[in-house]
Amino acid sequence: MRKKPATTDEAVPVPVPKAFSVNGKRLPVNLFALRQKLYEKAKREPAFRFYSLYGLIARLDVLEAAWALVADNGGAPGVDGVTIDQLETSPGGVALLVAALHQELCTKAYKPQAVRRVFIRKANGKRRPLGIPTVRDRVVQAAARLILEPIFEADFLEASYGYRPSRKAHEALAAIARNVREGYREVYDADLQAYFDTIPHDKLLLCVERRVADRSVLRLLRRWLNAPVEERDENGRPKRSRPTRGIGTPQGGVISPLLANLYLHWFDVRFHRRNGPGTWAQARLVRYADDFVIMARRMGHEIPAWVEGTIEGWLGLTINREKTRIVKLTPRQGDSLDFLSYTFRYDWDRFGRGTRYFTAVPSTKALARTTEAFRDLINSRHNYEPIPQLIGRVNRKLRGWQQYFSFGRPRGAYRAMNALVTKRLTRHLQRRSQRACRLPAGLSWYNFLTGSLGLKLLTPRPTPR
């Protein structure tokens, strides 16, 4: 039998990004190859609709890989109160859970449980709702994300950075710095009001349907979007409600970031079309999830009008006009831009030469949040904690902070954090018990903390960008 020759499209190799060419998540070989094939198929055929995905989500190896991702990520329990540790130590353990989910999905008997709603206090004093699905629901959502992610990744544009594999916040920050240096110094700094809570379900599912024709997968997504929400009243009694307006996706679900990114992807597409400002104004878009900026050589009123019409009129979202503004990042203007916990601005030359230079530093709000975190970590409530254990926690906090705030010129912020930590640890040791801590002869507090106790302070290694 003669082998059918490959078509022209199939013969053309598809460039595969790092997320699907390097198995960074250590997925099973078969699953990693499957994700790569899904990406290549979607990239090669932009109009193709995938019609047989539900069986892939229900596969046993996909569910096992999904469990591993959920377990590594940790997280609080859902409405059933079952934790990851309890599932791992229960009779039958993880194998029983995965087998049960596999059976429920194959027989179409799976139904998601309610989402537990908690509130996280924001820096401005307001509270942000967070929806926490049960562990078993997070496993199925992770399985769905493993299959759907490569399909939508093939469509996503270079302008978006958030909630994407192998893309980092530092890349978005570098894009802003590069645009400013190339003359795009007028910035439309947008803020969407309660984005996750206002995504219209009908429009979101239409975005999914442009790539997914599998009715079973669409039904699964619709059930997650319409899952009831459980809250606790003042007396601790549970109160359940179901979304009635057909909007919102729980911020805290595994599948929610992918869906939220997919919805705003069509804003990216419109921006770069012939009738979008990416073409007629030569503007540039940098988007990280629902935070985005538009940068142009001259802003005018046309770009803000286009954004408002597209976001509110076409997508059905709401722009927070109190926080949305136009910034001019020029040496003379002196404005600053806050984005992803960094502040971009022109600073005065520190050698007194009367010139300004463009830089990025940790924002004031980010420093305030970190200061508050160290106050909660080092105080009298932790007098019971052994010193080596406390120092270890402080070191981990400092390492994590430095890993993110290594962009731009963070030297001043590093000095402030080091001074804060050494001061609080010094006072903590002096007040830890009735007898104040006495330093060994010839040692300063700095040498005692960093030498004898093993405190690892931040090391300024600024990289000009």
Secondary structure, 3 states (H helix, E strand, C coil): CCCCCCCHHHHCCCCCCHHHHCCCCCCCHHHHHHHHHHHHHHHHCCCCCECCCHHHHCCHHHHHHHHHHHHHHCCCCCCCCCCHHHHHHCCCHHHHHHHHHHHHHHCCCCCCCCEEEEEEECCCCCEEEEEECCHHHHHHHHHHHHHHHHHHHCCCCCCECCCCCCCCHHHHHHHHHHHHHCCCCEEEECCECCHHHHCEHHHHHHHHHCCECCHHHHHHHHHHHCCCEEEECCCCCEEEECCCCCECCCCCCCCHHHHHHHHHHHHHHHHHCCCCHHHHCCCEEEEECCEEEEEECCCCCHHHHHHHHHHHHHCCCCECCCCCEEEECCCCCCCEEEECCEEEEEEECCCCCCCEEEEEEECHHHHHHHHHHHHHHCCHHHCCCCHHHHHHHHHHHHHHHHHHCCCCCCHHHHHHHHHHHHHHHHHHHHHCCCCCCCCCCCCCHHHHHHHHCCCCCCCCCCCCC
